[in-house]
């Protein structure tokens, strides 16, 4: 997973405004490797993008079925 995919999924799942807020302000405690960091901080420290995405989704209780797929008609071009 690339950071661009993270951003696209976050925008899709949370909406662009909330995605930015959650990424920069929400301290993640769910997974050990990102505990005590925001998603943005974890990404800057080199934590695997997929682990950060999973931690953010867990923190926000996003169902597994809504985490990984953006409908074709809603994808960025």
mmCIF file as gemmi writes it, N, C-alpha and C atoms, coordinates in Angstrom:
data_model
loop_
_atom_site.group_PDB
_atom_site.id
_atom_site.type_symbol
_atom_site.label_atom_id
_atom_site.label_alt_id
_atom_site.label_comp_id
_atom_site.label_asym_id
_atom_site.label_entity_id
_atom_site.label_seq_id
_atom_site.pdbx_PDB_ins_code
_atom_site.Cartn_x
_atom_site.Cartn_y
_atom_site.Cartn_z
_atom_site.occupancy
_atom_site.B_iso_or_equiv
_atom_site.pdbx_formal_charge
_atom_site.auth_seq_id
_atom_site.auth_asym_id
_atom_site.pdbx_PDB_model_num
ATOM 1 N N . UNK Axp A 1 ? 0.847 -1.178 0 1 0 ? 1 A 1
ATOM 2 C CA . UNK Axp A 1 ? 0 0 0 1 0 ? 1 A 1
ATOM 3 C C . UNK Axp A 1 ? 0.888 1.234 0 1 0 ? 1 A 1
ATOM 4 N N . UNK Axp A 2 ? 0.554 2.189 -0.858 1 0 ? 2 A 1
ATOM 5 C CA . UNK Axp A 2 ? 1.319 3.442 -0.94 1 0 ? 2 A 1
ATOM 6 C C . UNK Axp A 2 ? 0.591 4.531 -0.165 1 0 ? 2 A 1
ATOM 7 N N . UNK Axp A 3 ? 1.325 5.595 0.137 1 0 ? 3 A 1
ATOM 8 C CA . UNK Axp A 3 ? 0.721 6.72 0.856 1 0 ? 3 A 1
ATOM 9 C C . UNK Axp A 3 ? -0.409 7.361 0.049 1 0 ? 3 A 1
ATOM 10 N N . UNK Axp A 4 ? -0.267 7.37 -1.263 1 0 ? 4 A 1
ATOM 11 C CA . UNK Axp A 4 ? -1.341 7.935 -2.09 1 0 ? 4 A 1
ATOM 12 C C . UNK Axp A 4 ? -2.612 7.096 -1.964 1 0 ? 4 A 1
ATOM 13 N N . UNK Axp A 5 ? -2.47 5.779 -1.862 1 0 ? 5 A 1
ATOM 14 C CA . UNK Axp A 5 ? -3.633 4.914 -1.661 1 0 ? 5 A 1
ATOM 15 C C . UNK Axp A 5 ? -4.255 5.163 -0.285 1 0 ? 5 A 1
ATOM 16 N N . UNK Axp A 6 ? -3.399 5.355 0.715 1 0 ? 6 A 1
ATOM 17 C CA . UNK Axp A 6 ? -3.882 5.69 2.058 1 0 ? 6 A 1
ATOM 18 C C . UNK Axp A 6 ? -4.751 6.945 1.999 1 0 ? 6 A 1
ATOM 19 N N . UNK Axp A 7 ? -4.237 7.988 1.362 1 0 ? 7 A 1
ATOM 20 C CA . UNK Axp A 7 ? -4.968 9.258 1.276 1 0 ? 7 A 1
ATOM 21 C C . UNK Axp A 7 ? -6.281 9.086 0.528 1 0 ? 7 A 1
ATOM 22 N N . UNK Axp A 8 ? -6.26 8.336 -0.563 1 0 ? 8 A 1
ATOM 23 C CA . UNK Axp A 8 ? -7.472 8.133 -1.35 1 0 ? 8 A 1
ATOM 24 C C . UNK Axp A 8 ? -8.519 7.345 -0.558 1 0 ? 8 A 1
ATOM 25 N N . UNK Axp A 9 ? -8.086 6.287 0.116 1 0 ? 9 A 1
ATOM 26 C CA . UNK Axp A 9 ? -9.015 5.506 0.934 1 0 ? 9 A 1
ATOM 27 C C . UNK Axp A 9 ? -9.556 6.334 2.091 1 0 ? 9 A 1
ATOM 28 N N . UNK Axp A 10 ? -8.704 7.105 2.749 1 0 ? 10 A 1
ATOM 29 C CA . UNK Axp A 10 ? -9.148 7.934 3.867 1 0 ? 10 A 1
ATOM 30 C C . UNK Axp A 10 ? -10.201 8.939 3.406 1 0 ? 10 A 1
ATOM 31 N N . UNK Axp A 11 ? -9.96 9.576 2.273 1 0 ? 11 A 1
ATOM 32 C CA . UNK Axp A 11 ? -10.934 10.521 1.728 1 0 ? 11 A 1
ATOM 33 C C . UNK Axp A 11 ? -12.263 9.819 1.432 1 0 ? 11 A 1
ATOM 34 N N . UNK Axp A 12 ? -12.182 8.622 0.887 1 0 ? 12 A 1
ATOM 35 C CA . UNK Axp A 12 ? -13.391 7.881 0.544 1 0 ? 12 A 1
ATOM 36 C C . UNK Axp A 12 ? -14.147 7.448 1.809 1 0 ? 12 A 1
ATOM 37 N N . UNK Axp A 13 ? -13.451 6.895 2.774 1 0 ? 13 A 1
ATOM 38 C CA . UNK Axp A 13 ? -14.091 6.339 3.96 1 0 ? 13 A 1
ATOM 39 C C . UNK Axp A 13 ? -14.607 7.428 4.9 1 0 ? 13 A 1
ATOM 40 N N . UNK Axp A 14 ? -13.807 8.495 5.101 1 0 ? 14 A 1
ATOM 41 C CA . UNK Axp A 14 ? -14.159 9.502 6.101 1 0 ? 14 A 1
ATOM 42 C C . UNK Axp A 14 ? -14.638 10.829 5.515 1 0 ? 14 A 1
ATOM 43 N N . UNK Axp A 15 ? -14.411 11.043 4.222 1 0 ? 15 A 1
ATOM 44 C CA . UNK Axp A 15 ? -14.644 12.361 3.63 1 0 ? 15 A 1
ATOM 45 C C . UNK Axp A 15 ? -13.36 13.166 3.789 1 0 ? 15 A 1
ATOM 46 N N . UNK Axp A 16 ? -13.085 14.078 2.873 1 0 ? 16 A 1
ATOM 47 C CA . UNK Axp A 16 ? -11.772 14.732 2.846 1 0 ? 16 A 1
ATOM 48 C C . UNK Axp A 16 ? -11.478 15.551 4.102 1 0 ? 16 A 1
ATOM 49 N N . UNK Axp A 17 ? -12.44 16.27 4.633 1 0 ? 17 A 1
ATOM 50 C CA . UNK Axp A 17 ? -12.187 17.086 5.826 1 0 ? 17 A 1
ATOM 51 C C . UNK Axp A 17 ? -11.899 16.226 7.043 1 0 ? 17 A 1
ATOM 52 N N . UNK Axp A 18 ? -12.739 15.231 7.28 1 0 ? 18 A 1
ATOM 53 C CA . UNK Axp A 18 ? -12.503 14.363 8.437 1 0 ? 18 A 1
ATOM 54 C C . UNK Axp A 18 ? -11.252 13.519 8.26 1 0 ? 18 A 1
ATOM 55 N N . UNK Axp A 19 ? -10.958 13.113 7.041 1 0 ? 19 A 1
ATOM 56 C CA . UNK Axp A 19 ? -9.74 12.33 6.802 1 0 ? 19 A 1
ATOM 57 C C . UNK Axp A 19 ? -8.516 13.111 7.251 1 0 ? 19 A 1
ATOM 58 N N . UNK Axp A 20 ? -8.44 14.384 6.89 1 0 ? 20 A 1
ATOM 59 C CA . UNK Axp A 20 ? -7.308 15.22 7.319 1 0 ? 20 A 1
ATOM 60 C C . UNK Axp A 20 ? -7.271 15.366 8.835 1 0 ? 20 A 1
ATOM 61 N N . UNK Axp A 21 ? -8.439 15.586 9.426 1 0 ? 21 A 1
ATOM 62 C CA . UNK Axp A 21 ? -8.505 15.738 10.884 1 0 ? 21 A 1
ATOM 63 C C . UNK Axp A 21 ? -8.062 14.466 11.581 1 0 ? 21 A 1
ATOM 64 N N . UNK Axp A 22 ? -8.614 13.331 11.184 1 0 ? 22 A 1
ATOM 65 C CA . UNK Axp A 22 ? -8.259 12.063 11.818 1 0 ? 22 A 1
ATOM 66 C C . UNK Axp A 22 ? -6.783 11.73 11.611 1 0 ? 22 A 1
ATOM 67 N N . UNK Axp A 23 ? -6.265 11.988 10.444 1 0 ? 23 A 1
ATOM 68 C CA . UNK Axp A 23 ? -4.875 11.662 10.138 1 0 ? 23 A 1
ATOM 69 C C . UNK Axp A 23 ? -3.899 12.502 10.959 1 0 ? 23 A 1
ATOM 70 N N . UNK Axp A 24 ? -4.237 13.76 11.179 1 0 ? 24 A 1
ATOM 71 C CA . UNK Axp A 24 ? -3.304 14.669 11.852 1 0 ? 24 A 1
ATOM 72 C C . UNK Axp A 24 ? -3.57 14.867 13.341 1 0 ? 24 A 1
ATOM 73 N N . UNK Axp A 25 ? -4.773 14.585 13.81 1 0 ? 25 A 1
ATOM 74 C CA . UNK Axp A 25 ? -5.116 14.898 15.201 1 0 ? 25 A 1
ATOM 75 C C . UNK Axp A 25 ? -5.418 13.694 16.085 1 0 ? 25 A 1
ATOM 76 N N . UNK Axp A 26 ? -5.889 12.602 15.505 1 0 ? 26 A 1
ATOM 77 C CA . UNK Axp A 26 ? -6.283 11.445 16.294 1 0 ? 26 A 1
ATOM 78 C C . UNK Axp A 26 ? -5.06 10.607 16.674 1 0 ? 26 A 1
ATOM 79 N N . UNK Axp A 27 ? -4.823 10.472 17.971 1 0 ? 27 A 1
ATOM 80 C CA . UNK Axp A 27 ? -3.708 9.649 18.444 1 0 ? 27 A 1
ATOM 81 C C . UNK Axp A 27 ? -4.176 8.2 18.443 1 0 ? 27 A 1
ATOM 82 N N . UNK Axp A 28 ? -3.422 7.36 17.757 1 0 ? 28 A 1
ATOM 83 C CA . UNK Axp A 28 ? -3.779 5.949 17.592 1 0 ? 28 A 1
ATOM 84 C C . UNK Axp A 28 ? -3.172 5.113 18.708 1 0 ? 28 A 1
ATOM 85 N N . UNK Axp A 29 ? -3.97 4.261 19.285 1 0 ? 29 A 1
ATOM 86 C CA . UNK Axp A 29 ? -3.517 3.397 20.37 1 0 ? 29 A 1
ATOM 87 C C . UNK Axp A 29 ? -3.723 1.921 20.062 1 0 ? 29 A 1
ATOM 88 N N . UNK Axp A 30 ? -4.297 1.631 18.916 1 0 ? 30 A 1
ATOM 89 C CA . UNK Axp A 30 ? -4.773 0.28 18.636 1 0 ? 30 A 1
ATOM 90 C C . UNK Axp A 30 ? -3.644 -0.723 18.383 1 0 ? 30 A 1
ATOM 91 N N . UNK Axp A 31 ? -2.703 -0.394 17.538 1 0 ? 31 A 1
ATOM 92 C CA . UNK Axp A 31 ? -1.619 -1.31 17.213 1 0 ? 31 A 1
ATOM 93 C C . UNK Axp A 31 ? -0.317 -0.83 17.839 1 0 ? 31 A 1
ATOM 94 N N . UNK Axp A 32 ? 0.464 -1.75 18.322 1 0 ? 32 A 1
ATOM 95 C CA . UNK Axp A 32 ? 1.696 -1.416 19.041 1 0 ? 32 A 1
ATOM 96 C C . UNK Axp A 32 ? 2.629 -0.507 18.247 1 0 ? 32 A 1
ATOM 97 N N . UNK Axp A 33 ? 2.809 -0.777 16.956 1 0 ? 33 A 1
ATOM 98 C CA . UNK Axp A 33 ? 3.779 -0.011 16.181 1 0 ? 33 A 1
ATOM 99 C C . UNK Axp A 33 ? 3.372 1.437 15.926 1 0 ? 33 A 1
ATOM 100 N N . UNK Axp A 34 ? 2.096 1.771 16.142 1 0 ? 34 A 1
ATOM 101 C CA . UNK Axp A 34 ? 1.671 3.165 15.966 1 0 ? 34 A 1
ATOM 102 C C . UNK Axp A 34 ? 1.128 3.772 17.255 1 0 ? 34 A 1
ATOM 103 N N . UNK Axp A 35 ? 1.176 3.038 18.346 1 0 ? 35 A 1
ATOM 104 C CA . UNK Axp A 35 ? 0.632 3.508 19.605 1 0 ? 35 A 1
ATOM 105 C C . UNK Axp A 35 ? 1.23 4.84 20.04 1 0 ? 35 A 1
ATOM 106 N N . UNK Axp A 36 ? 0.37 5.788 20.386 1 0 ? 36 A 1
ATOM 107 C CA . UNK Axp A 36 ? 0.808 7.088 20.868 1 0 ? 36 A 1
ATOM 108 C C . UNK Axp A 36 ? 1.138 8.09 19.776 1 0 ? 36 A 1
ATOM 109 N N . UNK Axp A 37 ? 0.946 7.711 18.524 1 0 ? 37 A 1
ATOM 110 C CA . UNK Axp A 37 ? 1.232 8.598 17.39 1 0 ? 37 A 1
ATOM 111 C C . UNK Axp A 37 ? -0.042 8.858 16.604 1 0 ? 37 A 1
ATOM 112 N N . UNK Axp A 38 ? -0.068 9.966 15.907 1 0 ? 38 A 1
ATOM 113 C CA . UNK Axp A 38 ? -1.131 10.167 14.919 1 0 ? 38 A 1
ATOM 114 C C . UNK Axp A 38 ? -0.735 9.388 13.672 1 0 ? 38 A 1
ATOM 115 N N . UNK Axp A 39 ? -1.671 9.216 12.771 1 0 ? 39 A 1
ATOM 116 C CA . UNK Axp A 39 ? -1.358 8.523 11.518 1 0 ? 39 A 1
ATOM 117 C C . UNK Axp A 39 ? -0.264 9.267 10.76 1 0 ? 39 A 1
ATOM 118 N N . UNK Axp A 40 ? -0.358 10.591 10.717 1 0 ? 40 A 1
ATOM 119 C CA . UNK Axp A 40 ? 0.656 11.389 10.01 1 0 ? 40 A 1
ATOM 120 C C . UNK Axp A 40 ? 2.035 11.194 10.634 1 0 ? 40 A 1
ATOM 121 N N . UNK Axp A 41 ? 2.106 11.188 11.961 1 0 ? 41 A 1
ATOM 122 C CA . UNK Axp A 41 ? 3.391 10.988 12.643 1 0 ? 41 A 1
ATOM 123 C C . UNK Axp A 41 ? 3.944 9.597 12.374 1 0 ? 41 A 1
ATOM 124 N N . UNK Axp A 42 ? 3.079 8.6 12.427 1 0 ? 42 A 1
ATOM 125 C CA . UNK Axp A 42 ? 3.514 7.224 12.17 1 0 ? 42 A 1
ATOM 126 C C . UNK Axp A 42 ? 4.063 7.076 10.757 1 0 ? 42 A 1
ATOM 127 N N . UNK Axp A 43 ? 3.379 7.679 9.786 1 0 ? 43 A 1
ATOM 128 C CA . UNK Axp A 43 ? 3.86 7.606 8.406 1 0 ? 43 A 1
ATOM 129 C C . UNK Axp A 43 ? 5.205 8.307 8.267 1 0 ? 43 A 1
ATOM 130 N N . UNK Axp A 44 ? 5.371 9.444 8.902 1 0 ? 44 A 1
ATOM 131 C CA . UNK Axp A 44 ? 6.644 10.175 8.843 1 0 ? 44 A 1
ATOM 132 C C . UNK Axp A 44 ? 7.78 9.39 9.482 1 0 ? 44 A 1
ATOM 133 N N . UNK Axp A 45 ? 7.477 8.581 10.474 1 0 ? 45 A 1
ATOM 134 C CA . UNK Axp A 45 ? 8.502 7.766 11.146 1 0 ? 45 A 1
ATOM 135 C C . UNK Axp A 45 ? 8.772 6.459 10.423 1 0 ? 45 A 1
ATOM 136 N N . UNK Axp A 46 ? 8.087 6.249 9.317 1 0 ? 46 A 1
ATOM 137 C CA . UNK Axp A 46 ? 8.374 5.074 8.501 1 0 ? 46 A 1
ATOM 138 C C . UNK Axp A 46 ? 7.585 3.828 8.844 1 0 ? 46 A 1
ATOM 139 N N . UNK Axp A 47 ? 6.547 3.965 9.649 1 0 ? 47 A 1
ATOM 140 C CA . UNK Axp A 47 ? 5.692 2.805 9.935 1 0 ? 47 A 1
ATOM 141 C C . UNK Axp A 47 ? 4.994 2.408 8.634 1 0 ? 47 A 1
ATOM 142 N N . UNK Axp A 48 ? 4.85 1.133 8.424 1 0 ? 48 A 1
ATOM 143 C CA . UNK Axp A 48 ? 4.223 0.631 7.201 1 0 ? 48 A 1
ATOM 144 C C . UNK Axp A 48 ? 2.847 1.264 7.006 1 0 ? 48 A 1
ATOM 145 N N . UNK Axp A 49 ? 2.596 1.719 5.789 1 0 ? 49 A 1
ATOM 146 C CA . UNK Axp A 49 ? 1.352 2.429 5.473 1 0 ? 49 A 1
ATOM 147 C C . UNK Axp A 49 ? 0.147 1.549 5.782 1 0 ? 49 A 1
ATOM 148 N N . UNK Axp A 50 ? 0.221 0.287 5.439 1 0 ? 50 A 1
ATOM 149 C CA . UNK Axp A 50 ? -0.891 -0.634 5.685 1 0 ? 50 A 1
ATOM 150 C C . UNK Axp A 50 ? -1.188 -0.745 7.181 1 0 ? 50 A 1
ATOM 151 N N . UNK Axp A 51 ? -0.163 -0.776 8.016 1 0 ? 51 A 1
ATOM 152 C CA . UNK Axp A 51 ? -0.351 -0.855 9.471 1 0 ? 51 A 1
ATOM 153 C C . UNK Axp A 51 ? -1.017 0.411 9.994 1 0 ? 51 A 1
ATOM 154 N N . UNK Axp A 52 ? -0.631 1.549 9.466 1 0 ? 52 A 1
ATOM 155 C CA . UNK Axp A 52 ? -1.23 2.816 9.883 1 0 ? 52 A 1
ATOM 156 C C . UNK Axp A 52 ? -2.702 2.857 9.463 1 0 ? 52 A 1
ATOM 157 N N . UNK Axp A 53 ? -2.985 2.447 8.241 1 0 ? 53 A 1
ATOM 158 C CA . UNK Axp A 53 ? -4.369 2.426 7.76 1 0 ? 53 A 1
ATOM 159 C C . UNK Axp A 53 ? -5.217 1.502 8.628 1 0 ? 53 A 1
ATOM 160 N N . UNK Axp A 54 ? -4.702 0.326 8.936 1 0 ? 54 A 1
ATOM 161 C CA . UNK Axp A 54 ? -5.424 -0.628 9.775 1 0 ? 54 A 1
ATOM 162 C C . UNK Axp A 54 ? -5.686 -0.037 11.153 1 0 ? 54 A 1
ATOM 163 N N . UNK Axp A 55 ? -4.688 0.61 11.733 1 0 ? 55 A 1
ATOM 164 C CA . UNK Axp A 55 ? -4.841 1.217 13.057 1 0 ? 55 A 1
ATOM 165 C C . UNK Axp A 55 ? -5.891 2.323 13.039 1 0 ? 55 A 1
ATOM 166 N N . UNK Axp A 56 ? -5.878 3.146 12.003 1 0 ? 56 A 1
ATOM 167 C CA . UNK Axp A 56 ? -6.864 4.222 11.885 1 0 ? 56 A 1
ATOM 168 C C . UNK Axp A 56 ? -8.271 3.645 11.748 1 0 ? 56 A 1
ATOM 169 N N . UNK Axp A 57 ? -8.413 2.627 10.918 1 0 ? 57 A 1
ATOM 170 C CA . UNK Axp A 57 ? -9.721 1.996 10.744 1 0 ? 57 A 1
ATOM 171 C C . UNK Axp A 57 ? -10.205 1.337 12.032 1 0 ? 57 A 1
ATOM 172 N N . UNK Axp A 58 ? -9.315 0.691 12.74 1 0 ? 58 A 1
ATOM 173 C CA . UNK Axp A 58 ? -9.68 0.075 14.018 1 0 ? 58 A 1
ATOM 174 C C . UNK Axp A 58 ? -10.123 1.135 15.016 1 0 ? 58 A 1
ATOM 175 N N . UNK Axp A 59 ? -9.382 2.228 15.09 1 0 ? 59 A 1
ATOM 176 C CA . UNK Axp A 59 ? -9.71 3.3 16.028 1 0 ? 59 A 1
ATOM 177 C C . UNK Axp A 59 ? -11.076 3.905 15.741 1 0 ? 59 A 1
ATOM 178 N N . UNK Axp A 60 ? -11.423 3.992 14.457 1 0 ? 60 A 1
ATOM 179 C CA . UNK Axp A 60 ? -12.688 4.6 14.055 1 0 ? 60 A 1
ATOM 180 C C . UNK Axp A 60 ? -13.792 3.56 13.833 1 0 ? 60 A 1
ATOM 181 N N . UNK Axp A 61 ? -13.486 2.307 14.154 1 0 ? 61 A 1
ATOM 182 C CA . UNK Axp A 61 ? -14.443 1.203 14.038 1 0 ? 61 A 1
ATOM 183 C C . UNK Axp A 61 ? -15.048 1.084 12.633 1 0 ? 61 A 1
ATOM 184 N N . UNK Axp A 62 ? -14.179 1.218 11.635 1 0 ? 62 A 1
ATOM 185 C CA . UNK Axp A 62 ? -14.6 1.044 10.244 1 0 ? 62 A 1
ATOM 186 C C . UNK Axp A 62 ? -14.69 -0.454 9.979 1 0 ? 62 A 1
ATOM 187 N N . UNK Axp A 63 ? -15.833 -0.937 9.505 1 0 ? 63 A 1
ATOM 188 C CA . UNK Axp A 63 ? -15.951 -2.372 9.225 1 0 ? 63 A 1
ATOM 189 C C . UNK Axp A 63 ? -14.962 -2.812 8.145 1 0 ? 63 A 1
ATOM 190 N N . UNK Axp A 64 ? -14.508 -4.023 8.269 1 0 ? 64 A 1
ATOM 191 C CA . UNK Axp A 64 ? -13.548 -4.577 7.304 1 0 ? 64 A 1
ATOM 192 C C . UNK Axp A 64 ? -14.042 -4.43 5.868 1 0 ? 64 A 1
ATOM 193 N N . UNK Axp A 65 ? -15.323 -4.587 5.666 1 0 ? 65 A 1
ATOM 194 C CA . UNK Axp A 65 ? -15.884 -4.521 4.319 1 0 ? 65 A 1
ATOM 195 C C . UNK Axp A 65 ? -15.806 -3.125 3.702 1 0 ? 65 A 1
ATOM 196 N N . UNK Axp A 66 ? -15.597 -2.103 4.507 1 0 ? 66 A 1
ATOM 197 C CA . UNK Axp A 66 ? -15.558 -0.72 4 1 0 ? 66 A 1
ATOM 198 C C . UNK Axp A 66 ? -14.146 -0.157 3.923 1 0 ? 66 A 1
ATOM 199 N N . UNK Axp A 67 ? -13.141 -0.941 4.232 1 0 ? 67 A 1
ATOM 200 C CA . UNK Axp A 67 ? -11.776 -0.424 4.349 1 0 ? 67 A 1
ATOM 201 C C . UNK Axp A 67 ? -10.959 -0.412 3.064 1 0 ? 67 A 1
ATOM 202 N N . UNK Axp A 68 ? -11.209 -1.302 2.147 1 0 ? 68 A 1
ATOM 203 C CA . UNK Axp A 68 ? -10.237 -1.557 1.094 1 0 ? 68 A 1
ATOM 204 C C . UNK Axp A 68 ? -10.689 -1.282 -0.317 1 0 ? 68 A 1
ATOM 205 N N . UNK Axp A 69 ? -11.934 -1.029 -0.558 1 0 ? 69 A 1
ATOM 206 C CA . UNK Axp A 69 ? -12.397 -0.912 -1.936 1 0 ? 69 A 1
ATOM 207 C C . UNK Axp A 69 ? -13.115 0.407 -2.171 1 0 ? 69 A 1
ATOM 208 N N . UNK Axp A 70 ? -12.697 1.099 -3.194 1 0 ? 70 A 1
ATOM 209 C CA . UNK Axp A 70 ? -13.373 2.314 -3.645 1 0 ? 70 A 1
ATOM 210 C C . UNK Axp A 70 ? -14.066 1.95 -4.95 1 0 ? 70 A 1
ATOM 211 N N . UNK Axp A 71 ? -15.373 2.174 -5.035 1 0 ? 71 A 1
ATOM 212 C CA . UNK Axp A 71 ? -16.062 1.876 -6.288 1 0 ? 71 A 1
ATOM 213 C C . UNK Axp A 71 ? -15.393 2.583 -7.467 1 0 ? 71 A 1
ATOM 214 N N . UNK Axp A 72 ? -15.349 1.924 -8.596 1 0 ? 72 A 1
ATOM 215 C CA . UNK Axp A 72 ? -14.659 2.441 -9.775 1 0 ? 72 A 1
ATOM 216 C C . UNK Axp A 72 ? -15.104 3.853 -10.112 1 0 ? 72 A 1
ATOM 217 N N . UNK Axp A 73 ? -16.399 4.115 -10.066 1 0 ? 73 A 1
ATOM 218 C CA . UNK Axp A 73 ? -16.907 5.436 -10.431 1 0 ? 73 A 1
ATOM 219 C C . UNK Axp A 73 ? -16.508 6.541 -9.45 1 0 ? 73 A 1
ATOM 220 N N . UNK Axp A 74 ? -16.006 6.17 -8.273 1 0 ? 74 A 1
ATOM 221 C CA . UNK Axp A 74 ? -15.613 7.159 -7.278 1 0 ? 74 A 1
ATOM 222 C C . UNK Axp A 74 ? -14.088 7.318 -7.171 1 0 ? 74 A 1
ATOM 223 N N . UNK Axp A 75 ? -13.352 6.551 -7.921 1 0 ? 75 A 1
ATOM 224 C CA . UNK Axp A 75 ? -11.885 6.623 -7.854 1 0 ? 75 A 1
ATOM 225 C C . UNK Axp A 75 ? -11.375 7.901 -8.488 1 0 ? 75 A 1
ATOM 226 N N . UNK Axp A 76 ? -10.241 8.368 -7.949 1 0 ? 76 A 1
ATOM 227 C CA . UNK Axp A 76 ? -9.577 9.536 -8.54 1 0 ? 76 A 1
ATOM 228 C C . UNK Axp A 76 ? -9.031 9.158 -9.897 1 0 ? 76 A 1
ATOM 229 N N . UNK Axp A 77 ? -8.984 10.094 -10.755 1 0 ? 77 A 1
ATOM 230 C CA . UNK Axp A 77 ? -8.447 9.828 -12.103 1 0 ? 77 A 1
ATOM 231 C C . UNK Axp A 77 ? -7.098 10.448 -12.265 1 0 ? 77 A 1
